[in-house]
Amino acid sequence: MKKSIFKRCILRGIALALGLALMLLCSCSSVTESEEKDLIVVGFSQVGSESSWRVANSESMKQALCEKEGVELIFDDAKQKQENQYKAIRNFIQQQVDYIVLAPITETGWDDVLAEAKEAGIPVIIVDRQVDVEDDSLYTTWVGSDFLQEGKTATQWLKQELTDRGMNEEQVNILHVRGTDGATSQIFRTKALQDAVKENNNWSIVSVLDGEYTEALAYEATKSFLSNNPGAIEGIDVIYSENDNMTFGVLRALEEEGIKCGGEEGIIIISFDAVKSALERCYDGEISLCVECNPLHGPRVANLIRSLESGNKPRKKSYVNETYFTAETLSEEIIEERTY
């Protein structure tokens, strides 16, 4: 009899202990879930890692959209394929993220997938390149560079530079190295050059090379141009390259042929982005002009999200202030301070 009572007491004690343990586990689970709910979940579809600019842009986003700042970031690298971005956005929708951030590869082809995000009630922030959609309510806001102004800055500088060199009346032959077809930066940097050629009767685009914003493809395209057009490079006065990495590829191909770039006697080299390594080559005189395109959009996107969380309605488009650099305007201090 005593043994039976003793056993029942032991069993009751064990049951009580198990119950307390389960309560503690449930409590811990609830706290964890609560803590997770306190984080703003952001899905970010990035173009890829094709350039130094893009890598710096990704790092800026990761630093600004982190747990320390109250954000859980789901990062997806599209590897420069638009279908990968469609898949990423649909995955974000399934995961019920709070916000979707999209750096689109090209401007077109977004209507359907962005309509799905809108139907799910998820605000979409476009960063860097823009989207061309029939209904602009499919995205909440956009932040990035004024690519047309960047191109105008470059062509206006070129016109003054040619005047200073006494070449304003001479025939000016331009080799155009183009970025990813259909990307906003490509569209407007190309437009600025084409508009300038129309305005200056002595300017001529002798050839267009497709580099798709990568050093490797620009290098191969330049090597092919040199091979298929013997002696043609001797008539080139200007190379207008739509980003720094393509410029590096072009310079490598020309250096292998012993062709001088920059300075007073070499080919005028115009490049876009102004990453640190490009500024170094500009300071040394190899690149004639670096037009800035600031990749540090992370804090800007974070501020937009905070504004939306507070119930505010941000502007539809926000442009970043940018500048340009030449060997004369650069210094070692400016280069050293460059974080990308």
Protein Blocks (a to p, Z undefined) as FASTA:
>chain_A
ZZmmmmmmmmmmmmmmmmmmmmmmmmmmmmmmmmmmmpccdddddfblmbfklmmmmmmm
mmmmcfknopacddddekhpaklmmmmmmmmmmnopabdcdddfblghplmmmmmmmmno
pacddehiacddfblklpmbdcdddfklmmmmmmmmmmmmmmmnopmmmccdddddddde
hiaklmmmmmmmmmmmmmmmkbccfbdcdekhpaklmmmmmmmmmmmmghklmmpmbdcd
fbfklmmmmmmmmmmnopaeehjklccdddehjaaklmmmmmnomambdcdddfblmlmm
mmmmmmmmnopacdfbdcdddddddfklpcfklmmmpcZZ
